[in-house]
Amino acid sequence: MKIASKELLADLINRTENCLTEAEKLYVRSNEELNYKSSPHTWSILECIEHLNMYGDFYLPEIEEKMAKNNAYPSIYFTSGLLGNFFAKSMLPKEKPNKMKTFKDKNPNGFSLEIKSLDRFLSQQKKLLELLHSAGEVNLSKTKTAISISNFIKLRLGDTFRVVVYHNQRHLVQVNKVLEQLSLGALV
């Protein structure tokens, strides 16, 4: 995939702003609603959010550090790497999303969660927006970041941003499915 860097960043900023807006709407929900689970094996709204927080705890400092160390001039175009493009596409929300197994250290199933998980997520989304706005000053193809599952595998910064943003969107779709269940009277 080859795309103008400004176009990619504008798309990711828009997607992140939408995630932020969607998450802010959750503040009207009760703690009971935010922790509703249709079964022990599904995630509640706050479990979805906490899962994203766990990834944000890794990726946001990683991205910030690599951007600070960047010494390559920004380029007009971003060219995705083979592995990065694969990971990013696999995270995109789909009509029928492919099931993915979560790593144990990123699985919040069964955690006792409160609204502070949502506060943390909103804070992370604001930080992500800051990073995306400053990313026009770095080379999205030459700046590399580690990934959460391995320090040996490096992705291009543009791909890392895509993975993080698409992953956030994916789980906000999951949050909306829980909200649909609630609107159908699942919590009575």
C-alpha positions in Angstrom: 0.0 0.0 0.0 1.3 3.4 -1.0 -0.5 6.6 0.2 0.3 10.2 0.7 1.6 10.6 4.3 -0.8 13.6 4.9 -3.7 11.5 3.6 -2.9 8.6 5.9 -2.5 10.8 8.9 -5.7 12.7 8.2 -7.6 9.4 8.0 -6.1 8.1 11.2 -6.8 11.4 13.0 -10.5 11.2 11.8 -10.8 7.6 13.0 -9.3 8.4 16.4 -11.6 11.5 16.8 -14.5 9.2 16.1 -13.3 6.7 18.7 -12.9 9.4 21.2 -16.5 10.7 20.5 -17.9 7.1 20.7 -16.1 6.5 24.0 -17.3 9.8 25.5 -20.9 8.7 25.0 -20.3 5.8 27.4 -20.3 8.2 30.4 -24.1 8.2 30.4 -24.1 4.4 31.1 -24.3 3.0 34.6 -21.5 0.9 36.1 -23.9 -2.1 35.8 -24.4 -1.5 32.1 -20.7 -0.9 31.5 -19.9 -4.3 33.1 -22.8 -6.2 31.5 -21.7 -9.5 29.9 -24.0 -11.8 27.8 -21.9 -14.8 28.9 -18.8 -15.5 31.0 -16.7 -15.8 27.8 -17.7 -12.4 26.2 -16.3 -9.1 27.3 -18.2 -6.3 28.9 -17.8 -2.7 27.6 -15.2 -1.9 30.2 -13.3 -5.1 29.5 -13.1 -4.0 25.8 -11.9 -0.6 26.9 -9.4 -2.0 29.4 -8.0 -4.4 26.7 -7.4 -1.3 24.5 -5.7 0.4 27.5 -3.3 -2.5 27.9 -2.2 -2.1 24.3 -2.1 1.7 24.6 0.2 1.3 27.6 2.7 -0.4 25.3 2.2 1.4 22.0 1.9 5.0 23.1 5.3 5.2 24.9 6.9 3.1 22.1 5.6 5.5 19.4 6.5 8.6 21.3 10.1 7.3 22.0 10.7 6.3 18.4 9.3 9.6 17.1 11.6 11.5 19.4 14.6 9.6 18.2 13.6 10.0 14.5 16.3 11.6 12.3 14.9 10.9 8.9 13.2 13.6 6.9 9.5 13.3 6.5 8.4 11.8 3.2 5.5 12.7 0.9 4.4 9.1 0.7 4.1 6.3 3.1 4.7 2.8 1.8 3.4 0.0 4.1 5.5 -3.0 4.9 4.3 -6.5 4.0 3.9 -7.6 7.7 2.6 -4.2 8.9 0.0 -4.1 6.1 -1.1 -7.6 7.0 -1.4 -6.8 10.7 -3.3 -3.5 10.0 -5.7 -5.1 7.6 -6.4 -7.9 10.1 -7.4 -5.3 12.7 -9.9 -3.4 10.4 -13.4 -3.7 11.6 -15.5 -5.9 9.3 -19.1 -6.8 8.9 -18.2 -10.3 10.2 -15.0 -9.9 12.1 -12.5 -12.7 12.2 -12.2 -14.1 15.7 -8.7 -13.5 17.2 -7.3 -15.0 20.3 -6.1 -12.5 22.8 -2.7 -12.8 24.5 -3.2 -13.7 28.2 -1.5 -10.6 29.4 -3.9 -8.4 27.4 -7.1 -10.3 28.4 -9.1 -8.3 31.0 -11.9 -11.0 31.2 -13.0 -11.2 34.8 -11.3 -8.0 35.9 -13.2 -5.8 38.4 -13.5 -2.5 36.4 -14.8 0.9 37.0 -15.3 4.2 35.1 -11.6 5.0 35.5 -10.8 2.5 32.7 -12.9 4.8 30.5 -11.1 7.9 31.8 -7.7 6.2 31.0 -8.9 5.3 27.5 -10.0 8.8 26.7 -6.6 10.1 28.0 -4.8 7.6 25.7 -6.9 8.6 22.7 -6.0 12.3 23.3 -2.3 11.3 23.5 -2.7 9.3 20.3 -4.2 12.3 18.6 -1.2 14.4 19.7 1.2 11.8 18.3 -0.7 11.7 15.0 -0.7 15.5 14.7 3.1 15.5 15.2 3.7 12.5 13.0 3.9 14.8 9.9 7.3 15.8 11.1 8.8 12.3 11.0 9.3 9.7 8.3 6.4 7.2 8.6 8.3 4.6 6.6 11.8 4.8 8.0 10.8 5.2 11.7 10.3 1.7 13.1 8.6 0.5 16.3 8.6 -2.7 18.2 5.3 -4.6 18.5 3.7 -5.8 21.7 4.3 -9.5 21.0 8.0 -9.2 20.1 10.8 -6.7 20.4 12.5 -8.4 17.4 9.7 -7.6 14.9 9.7 -3.9 13.9 6.9 -2.2 12.0 7.0 1.0 10.1 5.5 3.8 12.1 2.7 4.4 9.7 1.7 0.7 10.0 2.0 0.8 13.8 -0.4 3.8 13.8 -2.8 1.9 11.5 -2.7 -1.2 13.8 -3.4 0.8 16.9 -6.2 2.9 15.4 -7.9 0.0 13.6 -7.6 -2.1 16.8 -9.4 0.6 18.7 -12.1 0.8 16.1 -12.5 -2.9 16.1 -13.2 -3.1 19.8 -15.5 0.0 19.8 -17.6 -2.0 17.2 -17.6 -4.8 19.9 -18.7 -2.2 22.5 -21.5 -1.1 20.2 -22.7 -4.7 20.0 -22.9 -4.9 23.8 -24.9 -1.6 23.7 -27.3 -3.1 21.1 -27.9 -6.1 23.5 -28.6 -3.6 26.3 -31.0 -1.7 24.2 -32.9 -4.9 23.4 -33.5 -5.3 27.1 -30.7 -7.7 28.0 -30.2 -6.0 31.3 -33.5 -6.0 33.1 
